[in-house]
Amino acid sequence: MTVTDLAPSPHTRPDRPARGAGERYVSSFTTLTRSVKDAGLMQRAYGYYWTKFAILMVLGAGLVVAFIFIGDSWWQMGIAAALGLLMTQTAFMGHDAAHRQIFRSGKWNTWASLVMINLVTGMGHGWWNKKHNKHHAAPNQLGKDPDIGPGPVIWTGEALQTRTTRTGRWFARIQAYTFYPLLAFEGLSLHVQGVARLFSRNKLEHRWVEASFIAFRLGTYVALVFIVLPPGKAAAFIAIQMGLFGAYLGLSFAPNHVGMPIAPRGMKIDFLQRQVLMSRNITGGRWVDTFMGGLNFQVEHHLFPSMARPNLRKVAPMVREHCRQLGVRYTETTLFQSYKAVTAHIHKVGRGGADIWACPLAGQMRTA
């Protein structure tokens, strides 16, 4: 389903759920959680993660050796592309660590995330983690989810109202055509925001650790590229690596929630429906699991954010059946269809066609 917005009935206060409905879903989720734990699906997957980490590090070291060995050649652009893909896979690992999916120890997870996000990929862990936690707390809810706030791309009709200039509205109208090319700049944007947060006055845990890791990573990376390659090829190398890194990340995150229902401000939704109704799973087998870093099981990830990645595929049938019994819509589609839904949504929003309306899902939440 690709409804644009989710709104309460005019006869129901948006800040007060229907009496009894919320309790039912809370109780059912408690039952589901107990079944998941009894099945052993909340256990850690140390073998999987250590193997994955070792493979990524070996491949990374191999790319560095190959880069130095090849020297001044346009063949290095292939190394740049491979590095962009590898950095994205490493970022997925950092995402898992930030969600406490890898280790039992919170401290170990934090340091693993710092190493993979800051030291290996050169991004900022602190600012992203805070933003991402807000997203998980209220996915696709106006005023709460920072991922649907105003920005280069307009995700909601409310955000469209912030485009007050003719140029701004023109870019909104054509955003379905510019969205995918813009993803090439997402990697650069993430790096810039991470560095900018280090210089802000906002509280940031591990500020100096993050600053040291990012400075070392970016400094040695740029220095090595310009030592081995002449300026023109070095610039092309960095552009390809960063562009592919950003596009890959964007293509992995966009299908998860874009085009799914959007909850208006102040609407109270129980945890299970909030996470399931606003998320989209991507089918396609284990190659999709690898390509998307496990994010293709977005429903299960939102319900059990600390679950180890390999267990998401195992728990999916349980969640699907649980939602079927409750009558809660569980959305899954192919990767191609998800991009089609994403494109249709941003095209509709950009042209002013996304109005908040009384979606049938709102009625479902009132009467369930």
N, C-alpha and C positions, 0 to 999 in steps of 0.2 A: 504493500500500500504506500502511496506517495502523497498522502494528504499534506497540505502545507502547514496548517496551524491547528491547534487543539484548544478549544475554548469551553468553559463551563456553560451550562444552561442558564438562561436569564432567571430561572426560578431557583437556582442553587447558588449559594454564596461561594465564590471561588476560593475563599480561605477556609472553608469548612467542608470536609468530605462527608459523603452520605453516611449516616449513622449505621454501623454494622458492617458496611462494605470494607472499610479499611481493616477492621479487626479480622475479617475473613482472610484477606490476603496476607496479613502479617502472620496469622496462624499457619496458613498453607506454606509460606516461605520457611517458617521454622521447621515444619515437617520435611520439606525438601532438603533443607540444610542438614538435618539429622541423617537423612538417607544418603546424602552425598558423603558425609563424614564416615558413615558406617561402611560405605563402599570403598573407603580408603583413597578417595579422590582429592583429599586436601593434603595428602602427604607430599613431601618434597621430591624433586626429581634430580638429585645431585648428579647422577651419571649422565643424564641428558645435557644438563647445563655445563658441566665441566668439559664434556666432549665438544659441545658447541663452541665454548670459549677457546679451547685448544685449537680447533679447526680454524676459527677466525684469526687467531694470533699467528698460526703457521702461514695461512694465506696472506696475511698482512705483511709478514716478514718476507715472504716470497716475492710479493709485489715490489717491496723496497729494493730487494736485491736485483730483481729484473729491471727496475727503473734505472739503477746505477749502472748495470751492465749494458743496457741498450744505448744509453747516452743520448747524444744530440740526434734525434730522429723523430719524424712525425709518427712513427709507430708507437711513440709514447702516449698518444691519445687513447690507444686501446688500454694502456695501463691506467690512465685517468678514469676511463669508464668503469673498469673493474674496481678501482678504488672507491668510486662513488657507490657502487653496489655493496661493496664490503662495509663501508662506513654506515650504510643504512641498516644492514643486518646487525652491526654492532650497536647501533642506536636502539634497535628492537630489544637487544639484551639489556641495555641500560634501562629501558622502559620496564622490563620484567623485574629488574632489581629494585627499581623505585617503588614498585607495587608489592615488594616483599615476597615475590614469587620464588626466589632462588634459595635463600637460606632461612633457617629458623630465626637466626639472630638479626635484629633490626640494624645493629651496627654494621654487620657484614654486608647486608643488603645496601645500606647507604654508601659504604665505601666502594662496593662493586659498581653501583650506579655512578658515583663520582669518577671512577677510573674509566668506565666505558663511555660516559657522556662527555665529561670534561677532558680527560687526558687522551682518549683515543679519537673521539669525533670532534673535539674542540668547541662543543656547545656548552651552555650553562645549565647545570642541574637544578639549582635552587629556584630560579624564576619559573622554569618550565614545570617543575614538580608542583609548585603552589598553584599554578594555572590549571594543570591537569587534574589536580584533586578537586578543584571547584567544578570542573566539567563533570567528573564522576559523581559528585554530590547532586547535581541537578542537570543532567544532559538535556539539551534542547529546551531549556526553560528561559524565557526572556528575563533579563535582569540578573540571572544567576550563572548561566553558562557563558564563560568568556569566549568560547569558540564560535558563538553565533553573534557576537557583538559587531559593531560597525568596523569596517576595515576596507582593504582594497577590493574585496568581494562582498556583496550584500547577500546575507543569508535569509533575512526576514523582512516583512513589509515595514516593521517598525524601524529597522536600520535604514531602509530606503529613505525615510523621512529626513535623515541627517544629510542627505545629498541635496543641498539647497541651490547649488550652482548648475547652470546649463551643462557645463562640461562634466560635472560629477554625475548628473543624471544620464548623460549620453554614454559615459563609460559603464554605468549600471545596465543600460539597455543592451550593450554588446558584450556583457560579461560572460555569457555562455560561450563566446568565441575566444575570449582572452583568458579564461580561467586556466585551461591546461598549459598554455605557454607561460603564464605567470608562476606556475608551480616550479619552474626552473630557478626562480629567485627565492624560493622558500628556504633553501639551505642557507643562503646568505642572510636572509632575514632572521633565522634562528640564531645564527652566530652573532649578529649585531645585537639582538635583544639580550642574549646571554651576557655579552660583554658590557652592555649599557647597564644592566642590573647590578653589576659589580661596582659601578661608580655611583649608584643611587644611595640615598640615605635610608632606604627601607631596610628593615632587619633581614639579614641573610646569614643563615648558619653556614659555617665552613667557608666564609667569604675568601679568606686568604688561601685556603687549599684550592678552591675553585680558580682563583686568579692565577695561582702558580701553575696549575695543570693546564689551563687554557693558554697562558703565555708560552709555556714550554711547547705545547702541541702546535700552536699556530706559528710560533717563531721558527721552530726547527723545520716544519713543513715548508713554509715559504722559502726559507734559506736554502734547503736542499733542492727544491725545484729550480730556483734561479741559479744555483751553482752548477747543476747538471745541464740545464737548458738555457738557450739564449732568451732574451726578454720576450720576444713574440711567442715562441713556443711555450714558454713558462706560463704566460698569461692565458694561452689557449688551454693548457693542461689544467690549470686551476679552474677556469671557467667550465670546462667539461665535467670535471670531478664534482664541483659544487652544484652545477646545474642538474646533473643526473641524480645526485644525492637528494636535492630538494624535490625534484619531480617524483622520484621513487617514494619518498616519505608522503608526499601529498596524495599520490595515487593509492597509497595504503591506508591513509586515514580518512579520505573523503567519503568512501562508500559506507562508512560505519554509521553515520547519523544524518548526512545531508539528504533531504527529501523525506525524512521521517517526520512524524507529528511534532509540532512545536507547542509547548505549553505556555499559556499567557502568564503574566506576572501574578504572583499571589496564589496561584492554584496549588492546592495541596493534593499530592498523589502518593499513594503508598509505595514503598520501596520496590516491590516486585514489578508493578505495572510501570512505574517511572523508568526502570532500567530496560524492561522488555519492549514496551511499546515504542520507545524512542530509538531502539537499536536495530541494526540490520546485519544478519549473518550472510556470509558469502560461501556458496558451495563450490565444489570443484576438486576435491581430493587433497592429498598431501602436498602436491606441488603448490596449491594455493596457501596451505598452512605455512610453507617455507617462504613463499613470495611475500606474504603479508605479515610474517612474524607472529602468527597466531591471532592477529587482530580480526581475522575472518570469523572467529567465534566471538563476535562482539557482545551478543546477548549474555553468554556465559561469563565472559570476562567482566562485564558490568555487575552481574549478580555475585560473582566470586572473584573479586579483583586480585586476591592473593593466591589464587590457584595456579599451580605450575602449568606452564604452557602445554606440555604433552597431555595433560588431563582434560583440557578443554574439549577435545574431540570426544573423549570418553563420556563426559558428563552431558554433552549436548542432547542425546536421545532422552535422558531423564528429564531435562528441562523442557524439551519439546512436548513430551507427553504430559508433564505437569501443567503446562500452559494450555494444552488441549482440554484437559479435564476442567480447568477453571474457566475456559472460554476466553482466554487472553490471547490476542493475536500475536503470533510468533512469526517474524518475517525473515525469510531467507531467499536468496536469489543468486544468479550467476554473477560473475565479475562484470561481464559485458552489460547485463541488465542493470547492475548497480550504477555503472557509469552513465548509462542512459537516463536513469532516474535522477542522478546528480545533475546532469546537464539540463534536463527538463525543469528541475526545481529552480536552479539559479537563473535560467532564462525567464521563467514565469515571474520570479521575484524582481528581477532587474527591470522588467517591463510593467511593474506595478500591479501584477495579477495575484499577489499573495495577500489575501484578506483573512483576518481571524473570523472563523465561523464555527458553528456548533457541530463539530465532528461527531459522527456516531460513536467514536471511541469514548467521548466524554459521557454520553448516555450510558455506555457500558459500565463505566466506573461508578456512575451514580446508582445503578440498579443491581450490580453484581452482588 
